[in-house]
Amino acid sequence: MSEAGGGRGSGSSVPQRAPWSLVAATAALCLVSATSVWTAGAAPMSREEKQKLGNQVLEMFDHAYGNYMEHAYPADELMPLTCRGRIRGQEPSRGDVDDALGKFSLTLIDSLDTLVVLNKTKEFEDAVRKVLRDVNLDNDVVVSVFETNIRVLGGLLGGHSLAIMLKEKGEYMQWYNDELLQMAKQLGYKLLPAFNTTSGLPYPRINLKFGIRKPEARTGTETDTCTACAGTLILEFAALSRFTGATIFEEYARKALDFLWEKRQRSSNLVGVTINIHTGDWVRKDSGVGAGIDSYYEYLLKAYVLLGDDSFLERFNTHYDAIMRYISQPPLLLDVHIHKPMLNARTWMDALLAFFPGLQVLKGDIRPAIETHEMLYQVIKKHNFLPEAFTTDFRVHWAQHPLRPEFAESTYFLYKATGDPYYLEVGKTLIENLNKYARVPCGFAAMKDVRTGSHEDRMDSFFLAEMFKYLYLLFADKEDIIFDIEDYIFTTEAHLLPLWLSTTNQRVSKKNTTSEYTELDDSNFDWTCPNTQILFPNDPLYAQSIREPLKNVVDKSCPRGIIRVREESLRSGAKPPLRARDFMATNPEHLEILKKMGVSLIHLKDGRVQLVQHAIQAASSIDAEDGLRFMQEMIELSSQQQKEQQLPPRAVQIVSHPFFGRVVLTAGPAQFGPDLSKHKETRGFVASSKPYNGCSELTNPEAVMGKIALIQRGQCMFAEKARNIQNAGAIGGIVIDDNEGSSSDTAPLFQMAGDGKDTDDITIPMLFLFSKEGGIILDAIREYEEVEVLLSDKAKDRDPEMENEEQPSSENDSQSAEQIASRSQEIDLVDQESPEESSVNSHPEALSPVDTDSAASVSSSEQDSNPMENLETTSLDGECTDLDNQLQEQPETEEDSNPNVSWGKKAQPIDSILADWNEDIEAFEMMDKDEL
């Protein structure tokens, strides 16, 4: 997804620009010049070995392409395990991923220019004839605008670009008369109705035959699209306009880009993942460089290269500055919130960000490109392929791998930039892994699970369009290619567009809207076209020196040398490394040790504390290894305690007058005391303990005797609070969160952990309420003084006789009760039969057996073969069990006449209760929607 060579073709000209932007269009060319002047630490690869590997790539392509043509054509894709074609509607639906299929021989069109790059000109000529003869673009099928643009429109334009090049050479394609271009124009007009929105952002899908909104179209009702979906059109649409002279395509693509730029978050200069195509409101406000956004950034820079419009470069550099300021945490690239960019949005990365080092090469920022690429390579060496998503400690988050080419792409561009033969060895590893693990008799099969090596019956078209192209170019010398690759730019699907388009049919007005919104710092452009002598200042081992600290960042085990050094340091009297079981977040010495190990604490909005390790920030390699071991221990500790007890949520039900059970509050259980699912519920009046935190002997035992004590979270362990109120004669306890504003509808529910001691002495039930829910009880006490509650495993049916006997004494009582009940209706508990797998989130009291209320948590992942189950176990921010996905329906009982109360019906606002809790699941669905 980066620029091929960057140099413009002969005869083309570049518009005059300010000094800082003069040669961005030839950035890659500047970098490529380094290839022939130096070699890095890896041993040089001989010409013979490079040719051998190049020939191996050709054979692999023949195996994939030949099986597609034999067993699948004219279907869109090959199913390599069953040796047949995948035809839309004839195979079980795979959801949104099938939106790439339009019954237009997708793999053949996507492979056209690959055939020329691989010197298969005769096969290219035959393929073009088949496309013209067999492909129909007027099918009654709903397709993705984004995928159809980059794969089909881009494939037709790339094929046309190389067809006219071959025709000019005089040997092949002499009969060609722009037929592919005419097909591209036809397809372009079919996509234009998608732009019929007030914003100019396109609908995400369109019917090739009926367009948008017609009853026959079966589409046009969508409101959201991803940023990349709307922002990855300009190269193909502008090329279509420049080739044909029809300016409407470039105009529509520019308008969409302009709108996205205007809607960026102004303080952070970041964009979100998903946007409303009608209002321009951000639907998903997390921001990164992976799925959903990736190619938007790519196309801003490449639009400048191809079209020569300064505003695109200015926008890219503004975004890039924000990316490096907030998202880049070398060698990691972590999503953040656009409004709070210092707050990480998640603790895992997706595979699509592997394109970014290649884009950084075009930008000229070589050091972070080397760092991120090396990190990704270490992940690949651990799992053979890059998992669809992996956590910050490099565990598998989503185990699939659909043979994505982005890492091979970045490998190619880094080799062109550095000339380091190390990247040839990386490419060799990719070839070996593909042949060893993905090759099957009928092609290459995607990996269903990189941990088990199981296959999926799919071979996506991008595998032929991109993977073999980049691998072949990696090992090819200039004389191995029949045309000058540096006269072309690569689209995000690796299709080739000629750079001479920059001076052809320039009829679109280029309004520079960038400077209206931001004042740009010249430092943004320092690396627009770097001199290779600056990149590698008198040091042929430059790239190796950057990679070296990252060699063991993914490996679980310490290198033997480090173990020996650690043993020697212990013998010399040094302190042993900090163990997770001993960690206390209130201990300043422990915090200093964490800092030395490269472990940082992130305070989350809901009061939790998250631990994240960056090995590169450690004081030494030994400290980095200690930090990695500490994180792994914390994960195992969290997982162990999570599995020991997985309890469903509990209920606190206000049963006294004037509520009579209508107010049901979702409560978290405890890992000590009686299990309310096995013991009879506890009923009693509530009373506040003194001291309110319950961390010492109560001074008002007479007030809590025989009642359910209210205590505040904080300053000591949950078990200590329970013992103190039990000693005062309480029959139960409710711990109320001290984090003001916290609520079960915005924070994950969790279990209160013990203190590492024997808790069999605790015989009273204990439940936890967040601040919002606890406030409802406190408000009721202020209003009515005597408040009786029921502590149980689930909501109990109200007692009609009691309600009839005890009518509210006044109209004011009735109104107050309704007000409090209406406040609680959004948190009504629903019945729970059995717990599901749950994530672990850090709440201080539950972090470790000797921990206190201000402790931290760990952020990492458990491995799981099921991606959805894995999703729920990968955010291990401590060992407080997340119960947010364990709600079910409450049995129907008598209906209540009060419309503001949800007693006796199905739990009223399930969707609103789960909305924020299921953020990770929504992210998974969105990324699946974006073909991750």
LUMVOLO-213309 format. One record per residue (C-alpha): residue in one letter; z, x, y. Coordinates in pm, whole numbers, padded with zeros to 5 digits, always signed. Example, Ala and Ser with C-alpha at 12.3 -4.5 7.8 and 13.67 -1.06 7.14 Angstrom:
// residues 2
A+00780+01230-00450/S+00714+01367-00106/
***
This chain:
// residues 932
M+00000+00000+00000/S-00066+00285+00234/E-00356+00445+00410/A-00606+00623+00188/G-00699+00916+00401/G-00669+00792+00754/G-00959+00994+00891/R-01229+00777+01049/G-01582+00796+00924/S-01852+00989+01100/G-02002+00806+01390/S-01692+00597+01455/S-01488+00632+01770/V-01128+00569+01858/P-01038+00394+02185/Q-00855+00601+02444/R-00479+00584+02396/A-00161+00722+02543/P-00076+01073+02423/W+00191+00953+02183/S-00052+00732+01993/L-00365+00945+01997/V-00404+01033+01633/A-00203+00782+01434/A-00530+00673+01280/T-00567+01017+01126/A-00204+01062+01030/A-00274+01077+00661/L-00560+01319+00721/C-00321+01548+00907/L-00088+01534+00610/V-00358+01582+00349/S-00448+01915+00505/A-00122+02049+00369/T-00247+02010+00014/S-00463+02317+00014/V-00234+02556+00199/W+00083+02566-00003/T+00257+02467-00326/A+00617+02371-00376/G+00876+02465-00634/A+00706+02305-00933/A+00457+02517-01125/P+00099+02455-01013/M-00104+02235-01244/S-00428+02387-01364/R-00762+02231-01288/E-00813+02176-01660/E-00489+01985-01702/K-00562+01769-01398/Q-00903+01686-01543/K-00745+01607-01878/L-00500+01367-01715/G-00777+01213-01506/N-00979+01152-01819/Q-00674+00998-01979/V-00651+00754-01689/L-01019+00665-01738/E-00957+00595-02107/M-00656+00377-02024/F-00859+00179-01773/D-01135+00130-02029/H-00876+00001-02274/A-00740-00253-02025/Y-01069-00356-01863/G-01262-00363-02189/N-01011-00590-02358/Y-01010-00822-02057/M-01390-00849-02067/E-01395-00892-02445/H-01105-01130-02499/A-01035-01301-02166/Y-01336-01313-01932/P-01414-01544-01749/A-01043-01638-01745/D-00833-01507-01460/E-00615-01272-01661/L-00574-01124-02007/M-00282-01216-02231/P-00259-00883-02416/L-00019-00985-02692/T-00226-01280-02810/C-00564-01129-02713/R-00689-01425-02513/G-00744-01532-02157/R-00492-01703-01934/I-00650-02017-01793/R-00460-02227-01542/G-00356-02556-01695/Q-00416-02450-02054/E-00104-02235-02082/P+00257-02336-02014/S+00326-02315-01643/R+00508-02005-01520/G+00587-02168-01187/D+00480-02010-00860/V+00349-01695-01027/D+00056-01902-01152/D-00049-01974-00793/A-00246-01648-00805/L-00476-01802-01064/G-00768-02005-00930/K-01017-02013-01219/F-01224-01752-01034/S-01217-01460-01281/L-00938-01297-01083/T-00912-00972-01281/L-01284-00903-01256/I-01294-00951-00878/D-00974-00752-00831/S-01122-00462-01032/L-01458-00427-00855/D-01388-00133-00626/T-01171+00034-00892/L-01485+00071-01101/V-01652+00268-00822/V-01348+00487-00754/L-01343+00574-01125/N-01714+00662-01112/K-01814+00367-01328/T-02106+00268-01109/K-02315+00115-01388/E-02020-00104-01492/F-01969-00194-01125/E-02326-00314-01092/D-02289-00524-01406/A-01958-00666-01282/V-02107-00767-00947/R-02387-00951-01126/K-02130-01136-01338/V-01929-01236-01029/L-02239-01371-00857/R-02352-01553-01168/D-02026-01696-01304/V-01756-01725-01036/N-01697-02062-00872/L-01480-02082-00561/D-01487-02462-00538/N-01229-02543-00804/D-00979-02828-00780/V-00678-02599-00806/V-00388-02519-00574/V-00359-02147-00506/S-00143-01914-00301/V-00305-01832+00033/F-00140-01490+00028/E-00247-01394-00325/T-00597-01534-00284/N-00639-01337+00035/I-00523-00998-00091/R-00671-01022-00442/V-00987-01234-00418/L-01097-01207-00056/G-00988-00843-00052/G-01161-00781-00385/L-01488-00930-00263/L-01475-00732+00062/G-01385-00410-00121/G-01671-00470-00362/H-01908-00536-00073/S-01793-00221+00109/L-01874+00000-00187/A-02188-00191-00281/I-02347-00115+00055/M-02227+00246+00026/L-02398+00281-00314/K-02711+00111-00186/E-02733+00362+00100/K-02708+00646-00153/G-03024+00511-00311/E-02945+00506-00683/Y-02746+00192-00756/M-02730-00161-00609/Q-03079-00146-00457/W-03112-00519-00520/Y-02790-00602-00336/N-02827-00819-00025/D-02468-00893+00091/E-02406-01155-00179/L-02041-01058-00219/L-01994-01084+00156/Q-02137-01435+00154/M-01891-01531-00119/A-01611-01378+00088/K-01720-01580+00390/Q-01724-01898+00182/L-01372-01825+00059/G-01256-01741+00411/Y-01365-02083+00536/K-01184-02245+00242/L-00860-02073+00349/L-00884-02163+00719/P-00740-02518+00687/A-00411-02358+00582/F-00368-02244+00944/N-00359-02601+01075/T+00003-02578+01195/T+00154-02585+01543/S+00275-02228+01501/G-00044-02081+01362/L+00140-01965+01052/P-00051-02070+00741/Y+00069-02307+00474/P+00169-02106+00166/R-00075-02293-00062/I-00413-02460-00039/N-00644-02653-00269/L-00973-02465-00300/K-01170-02788-00323/F-00975-03036-00108/G-00790-02815+00140/I-00459-02937+00287/R-00281-03273+00309/K-00544-03488+00145/P-00403-03693-00142/E-00628-03504-00379/A-00506-03169-00247/R-00155-03200-00398/T-00026-02962-00131/G+00040-02946+00242/T+00398-03072+00235/E+00558-02727+00236/T+00758-02626+00540/D+00844-02263+00465/T+00654-01945+00395/C+00753-01584+00352/T+00698-01334+00632/A+00466-01123+00419/C+00270-01433+00320/A+00192-01509+00685/G+00173-01149+00803/T-00056-00997+00538/L-00390-01138+00648/I-00514-00928+00936/L-00696-00656+00739/E-00901-00889+00520/F-00961-01153+00788/A-01050-00897+01056/A-01280-00715+00814/L-01450-01046+00734/S-01500-01110+01105/R-01628-00757+01168/F-01868-00773+00870/T-02005-01120+00952/G-01962-01152+01329/A-01759-01475+01284/T-01455-01404+01500/I-01255-01707+01391/F-01099-01528+01093/E-00958-01240+01295/E-00839-01482+01564/Y-00637-01688+01316/A-00481-01381+01155/R-00390-01234+01495/K-00228-01560+01602/A-00007-01560+01293/L+00099-01199+01357/D+00167-01274+01724/F+00391-01564+01629/L+00593-01355+01382/W+00639-01087+01645/E+00764-01340+01899/K+01011-01481+01648/R+01169-01149+01555/Q+01541-01124+01617/R+01546-00967+01963/S+01871-00773+01940/S+01794-00611+01604/N+01409-00622+01613/L+01415-00736+01250/V+01246-01032+01085/G+01378-01258+00812/V+01233-01323+00468/T+01135-01689+00509/I+01028-01884+00816/N+00955-02249+00891/I+00582-02274+00957/H+00625-02565+01200/T+00932-02475+01405/G+00942-02097+01368/D+01308-02108+01264/W+01419-01844+01017/V+01509-02007+00687/R+01629-01692+00513/K+01781-01452+00761/D+01814-01146+00541/S+01581-00859+00615/G+01457-00561+00415/V+01138-00381+00319/G+01093-00538-00024/A+00977-00876-00151/G+00892-01133+00112/I+00852-00888+00402/D+00701-00565+00266/S+00331-00593+00351/Y+00397-00745+00694/Y+00516-00402+00810/E+00235-00233+00620/Y-00033-00443+00787/L+00099-00382+01138/L+00045-00009+01102/K-00283-00040+00914/A-00417-00297+01160/Y-00382-00029+01424/V-00562+00221+01203/L-00847-00016+01122/L-00880-00204+01450/G-00758+00046+01709/D-00529-00203+01886/D-00227-00027+02038/S-00010-00337+02025/F+00001-00323+01647/L+00126+00035+01652/E+00387-00050+01915/R+00514-00340+01709/F+00526-00133+01392/N+00717+00148+01560/T+00966-00099+01707/H+01028-00251+01365/Y+01036+00091+01202/D+01306+00208+01439/A+01514-00095+01338/I+01449-00033+00969/M+01568+00325+00992/R+01863+00223+01204/Y+01992-00060+00985/I+01818-00091+00648/S+01771+00274+00555/Q+02081+00422+00393/P+01920+00729+00236/P+01813+00726-00033/L+01871+00350-00049/L+01698+00068+00137/L+01939-00227+00153/D+01876-00571+00298/V+02082-00672+00601/H+02129-00986+00809/I+01896-01002+01109/H+02173-01128+01339/K+02436-00888+01202/P+02231-00587+01093/M+02537-00375+01020/L+02627-00618+00740/N+02448-00572+00408/A+02298-00893+00273/R+02303-00781-00090/T+02392-00487-00309/W+02066-00455-00502/M+01709-00353-00432/D+01383-00494-00563/A+01094-00296-00707/L+00846-00391-00435/L+01014-00158-00186/A+00865+00131-00386/F+00560+00108-00157/F+00767+00211+00144/P+00766+00591+00092/G+00386+00573+00094/L+00393+00384+00423/Q+00634+00642+00563/V+00378+00909+00476/L+00123+00730+00693/K+00389+00700+00963/G+00460+01070+00921/D+00832+01038+00846/I+00827+01257+00540/R+01193+01333+00467/P+01316+00977+00397/A+00995+00917+00203/I+01082+01205-00031/E+01443+01089-00064/T+01367+00727-00150/H+01083+00823-00385/E+01309+01066-00571/M+01578+00802-00607/L+01321+00562-00752/Y+01194+00830-00989/Q+01545+00890-01119/V+01573+00517-01191/I+01241+00531-01377/K+01353+00829-01583/K+01660+00631-01684/H+01477+00308-01777/N+01116+00430-01837/F+00998+00182-01575/L+01127+00054-01243/P+01322-00269-01310/E+01229-00566-01095/A+01564-00520-00925/F+01848-00272-00960/T+02186-00231-00800/T+02319+00031-00564/D+02469+00214-00860/F+02127+00197-01033/R+02208-00057-01300/V+01952-00316-01402/H+01972-00634-01198/W+01650-00800-01315/A+01513-00631-01623/Q+01144-00730-01606/H+00865-00491-01509/P+00516-00644-01467/L+00348-00300-01449/R+00376-00281-01073/P+00176-00003-00904/E+00382+00056-00587/F+00561+00364-00715/A+00234+00523-00831/E+00095+00448-00485/S+00378+00631-00308/T+00349+00918-00556/Y-00018+00960-00465/F+00047+00964-00092/L+00340+01203-00119/Y+00122+01441-00316/K-00149+01415-00052/A+00112+01482+00215/T+00292+01773+00053/G+00058+01923-00205/D+00368+01962-00421/P+00263+01969-00789/Y+00595+01804-00868/Y+00425+01474-00788/L+00153+01549-01040/E+00426+01578-01300/V+00564+01245-01182/G+00221+01092-01232/K+00201+01246-01576/T+00531+01078-01664/L+00393+00742-01551/I+00089+00786-01775/E+00302+00882-02074/N+00538+00587-02026/L+00253+00339-01995/N+00092+00462-02315/K+00419+00489-02505/Y+00590+00167-02404/A+00336-00076-02253/R+00016-00011-02447/V-00072-00272-02707/P-00392-00322-02911/C-00542-00565-02657/G-00449-00389-02334/F-00121-00316-02159/A+00164-00567-02169/A+00425-00617-01900/M+00782-00531-01992/K+01005-00832-02041/D+01314-00610-02047/V+01306-00241-01963/R+01630-00187-02155/T+01506-00321-02486/G+01137-00242-02446/S+01037-00601-02522/H+00698-00718-02396/E+00568-01016-02201/D+00225-01164-02269/R+00078-01082-01929/M-00139-00816-01770/D-00167-00893-01401/S-00488-00823-01214/F-00312-00584-00975/F-00255-00348-01267/L-00630-00276-01280/A-00682-00307-00905/E-00413-00058-00807/M-00242+00135-01085/F-00548+00309-01228/K-00694+00368-00884/Y-00389+00555-00757/L-00334+00747-01080/Y-00695+00861-01094/L-00696+00966-00729/L-00371+01157-00786/F-00540+01394-01031/A-00893+01390-00884/D-01035+01659-00663/K-01268+01567-00381/E-01577+01648-00585/D-01462+01410-00860/I-01522+01106-00637/I-01874+00999-00544/F-01780+00904-00188/D-01536+01022+00077/I-01216+00824+00019/E-01092+00922+00364/D-01356+00701+00525/Y-01168+00398+00397/I-00831+00231+00434/F-00643+00078+00144/T-00530-00283+00172/T-00202-00388+00015/E-00397-00462-00306/A-00563-00116-00282/H-00901-00259-00187/L-01115-00032+00029/L-01230-00126+00378/P-01445+00117+00583/L-01291+00259+00897/W-01617+00217+01089/L-01526-00152+01120/S-01308-00050+01416/T-01617-00030+01638/T-01813-00320+01489/N-01830-00674+01633/Q-01533-00631+01866/R-01537-00977+02018/V-01173-01077+01978/S-00967-01038+02294/K-00680-00800+02235/K-00392-00930+02442/N-00103-00686+02428/T+00198-00909+02390/T+00428-00632+02280/S+00533-00489+02615/E+00627-00835+02736/Y+00922-00839+02500/T+01046-00487+02455/E+01069-00163+02640/L+00969+00105+02395/D+01140+00438+02367/D+00901+00732+02340/S+01116+00868+02058/N+00977+00588+01841/F+00647+00771+01838/D+00756+01128+01785/W+00619+01125+01431/T+00299+00934+01486/C+00083+01223+01369/P+00300+01516+01265/N+00176+01869+01237/T+00217+01992+00881/Q+00373+02311+01011/I+00653+02094+01153/L+00688+01899+00832/F+00723+02212+00622/P+00842+02482+00863/N+00779+02815+00689/D+00937+02676+00374/P+00716+02610+00071/L+01017+02458-00106/Y+01079+02196+00161/A+01021+01888-00055/Q+01217+02037-00343/S+01514+02106-00116/I+01522+01738-00020/R+01495+01619-00378/E+01753+01853-00528/P+02072+01670-00414/L+01935+01350-00569/K+01863+01486-00915/N+02175+01338-01073/V+02229+01041-00844/V+02129+00793-01116/D+02260+00974-01423/K+02587+00832-01552/S+02714+01155-01708/C+02824+01461-01517/P+02616+01774-01569/R+02792+02027-01788/G+02811+02275-01503/I+02999+02030-01287/I+03236+01951-01572/R+03315+02320-01606/V+03373+02351-01233/R+03602+02048-01241/E+03800+02194-01533/E+03837+02524-01349/S+03957+02350-01033/L+04219+02158-01230/R+04343+02479-01389/S+04375+02630-01044/G+04615+02356-00940/A+04383+02111-00766/K+04468+01743-00785/P+04291+01540-01054/P+04028+01295-00928/L+04135+00950-00813/R+04115+00689-01091/A+04019+00329-01025/R+04333+00196-01190/D+04548+00394-00942/F+04357+00308-00627/M+04538+00129-00343/A+04342+00040-00032/T+04654+00064+00183/N+04705+00427+00086/P+04555+00651+00361/E+04526+00941+00117/H+04321+00728-00120/L+04092+00621+00161/E+04035+00982+00259/I+03950+01067-00102/L+03698+00782-00108/K+03534+00915+00206/K+03510+01260+00050/M+03345+01108-00257/G+03085+00931-00043/V+03241+00589-00101/S+03254+00362+00203/L+03443+00039+00260/I+03260-00261+00401/H+03473-00548+00534/L+03299-00876+00463/K+03320-01185+00677/D+03521-01380+00421/G+03799-01122+00411/R+03681-00933+00107/V+03631-00559+00106/Q+03330-00405-00065/L+03292-00051-00196/V+02952+00119-00185/Q+02880+00478-00278/H+02615+00699-00121/A+02614+01021-00319/I+02429+01204-00045/Q+02726+01148+00189/A+02974+01312-00048/A+03136+01639+00054/S+02999+01819-00252/S+02815+01755-00575/I+03149+01750-00758/D+03285+01488-00519/A+02965+01287-00561/E+03011+01286-00938/D+03377+01189-00897/G+03268+00904-00672/L+03013+00780-00923/R+03273+00790-01201/F+03522+00608-00976/M+03268+00332-00909/Q+03189+00299-01278/E+03558+00276-01363/M+03606+00010-01096/I+03316-00189-01238/E+03455-00164-01591/L+03801-00261-01468/S+03656-00561-01287/S+03448-00664-01585/Q+03737-00627-01826/Q+03970-00843-01622/Q+03694-01093-01563/K+03634-01135-01936/E+04003-01155-02019/Q+04038-01487-01846/Q+03760-01704-01714/L+03929-02019-01592/P+03761-02315-01427/P+03862-02434-01080/R+04168-02651-01044/A+04256-02950-00827/V+04517-03015-00562/Q+04523-03393-00515/I+04720-03560-00234/V+04868-03869-00401/S+05124-03989-00147/H+05084-04265+00111/P+04839-04315+00277/F+04601-04102+00066/F+04671-04227-00288/G+04462-03958-00454/R+04153-03993-00240/V+04183-03636-00108/V+04103-03380-00377/L+04096-03011-00284/T+03923-02738-00485/A+04176-02475-00585/G+04162-02139-00755/P+04375-02080-01068/A+04608-01794-01152/Q+04596-01551-01442/F+04968-01612-01496/G+05193-01912-01531/P+05108-02226-01732/D+04741-02310-01782/L+04695-02654-01629/S+04413-02730-01872/K+04661-02703-02159/H+04982-02822-01994/K+05070-03143-01819/E+04991-03157-01451/T+05267-03090-01199/R+05350-03353-00937/G+05583-03311-00644/F+05637-03306-00271/V+05539-02995-00083/A+05754-02773+00137/S+05685-02452+00328/S+05874-02146+00215/K+06064-01913+00444/P+05949-01644+00483/Y+05608-01805+00473/N+05447-01510+00293/G+05694-01547+00006/C+05726-01172-00034/S+06106-01165-00038/E+06395-01387-00143/L+06355-01728+00019/T+06598-01815+00298/N+06544-02191+00252/P+06590-02246-00121/E+06730-02594-00062/A+06402-02697+00105/V+06182-02596-00187/M+06420-02689-00470/G+06236-02926-00702/K+05924-02917-00483/I+05590-02741-00472/A+05623-02447-00235/L+05356-02357+00021/I+05320-01984+00078/Q+05075-01771+00271/R+04851-01509+00118/G+04914-01147+00208/Q+05155-00853+00213/C+05248-00861-00156/M+05115-00947-00499/F+05057-01306-00605/A+05296-01265-00898/E+05574-01149-00665/K+05530-01462-00454/A+05547-01678-00767/R+05871-01517-00885/N+06037-01560-00546/I+05961-01931-00515/Q+06048-01987-00882/N+06386-01825-00828/A+06441-02064-00538/G+06389-02361-00770/A+06029-02456-00688/I+05836-02641-00958/G+05499-02502-00847/G+05329-02304-00575/I+05024-02325-00352/V+04906-02003-00189/I+04710-02066+00133/D+04461-01803+00250/D+04560-01612+00562/N+04196-01556+00658/E+04153-01825+00922/G+03847-02042+00873/S+03786-01947+00509/S+03666-02230+00290/S+03563-02288-00068/D+03224-02404+00056/T+03146-02064+00210/A+03347-01819-00002/P+03351-01774-00380/L+03653-01919-00557/F+03859-01669-00754/Q+04157-01628-00985/M+04485-01486-00865/A+04557-01175-01072/G+04889-01050-01196/D+05061-00731-01091/G+05003-00531-01408/K+05346-00617-01541/D+05450-00872-01797/T+05412-01211-01625/D+05551-01422-01907/D+05859-01481-01690/I+05649-01691-01450/T+05675-02050-01576/I+05555-02253-01278/P+05189-02332-01201/M+05029-02149-00911/L+04707-02249-00730/F+04515-02094-00442/L+04361-02278-00146/F+04136-02133+00121/S+04235-02180+00484/K+04029-02495+00541/E+04167-02673+00235/G+04520-02554+00298/G+04494-02676+00656/I+04437-03030+00529/I+04777-03028+00354/L+04947-02874+00657/D+04792-03138+00884/A+04916-03410+00649/I+05268-03267+00661/R+05265-03265+01042/E+05144-03625+01043/Y+05358-03778+00766/E+05631-03520+00686/E+05657-03630+00322/V+05342-03527+00134/E+05319-03548-00244/V+05050-03362-00437/L+04932-03331-00793/L+04844-02991-00938/S+04604-03038-01228/D+04298-02904-01404/K+04080-03182-01260/A+04105-03483-01035/K+04301-03772-01183/D+04224-04140-01141/R+04418-04296-00856/D+04690-04549-00933/P+04577-04894-00806/E+04925-05044-00849/M+05081-04777-00633/E+04820-04829-00364/N+04885-05204-00365/E+05261-05159-00346/E+05254-04898-00071/Q+05019-05018+00200/P+04996-04806+00514/S+05276-04905+00750/S+05051-04912+01052/E+04693-04908+01164/N+04744-04560+01302/D+04855-04437+00959/S+04541-04579+00808/Q+04319-04418+01069/S+04492-04081+01035/A+04457-04091+00661/E+04089-04168+00690/Q+04042-03878+00933/I+04212-03632+00700/A+04029-03775+00401/S+03697-03742+00578/R+03775-03378+00651/S+03826-03322+00283/Q+03537-03519+00144/E+03312-03213+00145/I+03548-03027-00083/D+03621-03291-00346/L+03666-03133-00682/V+03448-03245-00969/D+03515-03233-01338/Q+03466-02904-01519/E+03414-02879-01890/S+03349-02513-01953/P+03309-02205-01737/E+02978-02032-01701/E+02926-01662-01657/S+03052-01581-01312/S+03031-01305-01061/V+03330-01102-00957/N+03425-01088-00594/S+03696-00884-00440/H+04007-01052-00319/P+04273-00802-00247/E+04560-00922-00464/A+04346-00910-00774/L+04190-00568-00748/S+04411-00359-00971/P+04749-00380-01146/V+04922-00183-00872/D+04718-00307-00583/T+04831-00495-00273/D+04681-00758-00051/S+04454-00534+00150/A+04273-00370-00138/A+03904-00308-00168/S+03643-00408-00419/V+03352-00253-00595/S+02995-00364-00557/S+02770-00309-00855/S+02620-00475-01160/E+02669-00572-01521/Q+02369-00545-01747/D+02244-00866-01904/S+01930-00958-02086/N+01899-01293-01918/P+01794-01252-01555/M+01970-01566-01437/E+02290-01481-01622/N+02257-01127-01498/L+02221-01261-01149/E+02565-01417-01173/T+02730-01099-01294/T+02576-00835-01076/S+02779-00876-00760/L+03093-00718-00897/D+03291-00696-00577/G+03626-00667-00754/E+03777-00860-01041/C+03842-01201-00887/T+03631-01435-01091/D+03367-01633-00902/L+03393-01998-01001/D+03135-02133-00762/N+02879-02235-01021/Q+03122-02414-01251/L+03131-02757-01087/Q+03013-03060-01278/E+03017-03432-01221/Q+03338-03632-01199/P+03351-03939-01425/E+03274-04263-01247/T+03566-04495-01181/E+03637-04778-00946/E+03448-04754-00618/D+03630-04725-00291/S+03531-04939+00002/N+03579-04656+00248/P+03237-04494+00301/N+03398-04171+00420/V+03581-04113+00095/S+03420-04007-00230/W+03690-04124-00470/G+03578-04252-00808/K+03212-04168-00753/K+03011-03866-00843/A+03128-03577-00633/Q+02970-03654-00304/P+02814-03346-00146/I+02746-03115-00441/D+02444-02960-00271/S+02639-02874+00042/I+02928-02736-00163/L+02699-02505-00357/A+02461-02412-00074/D+02623-02087+00031/W+02779-02013-00306/N+02436-01994-00466/E+02288-01751-00214/D+02199-01499-00484/I+02034-01767-00696/E+01830-01885-00397/A+01730-01525-00333/F+01618-01494-00694/E+01412-01811-00669/M+01255-01699-00343/M+01167-01358-00480/D+01028-01519-00793/K+00825-01737-00558/D+00695-01425-00394/E+00586-01298-00737/L+00871-01053-00781/
***
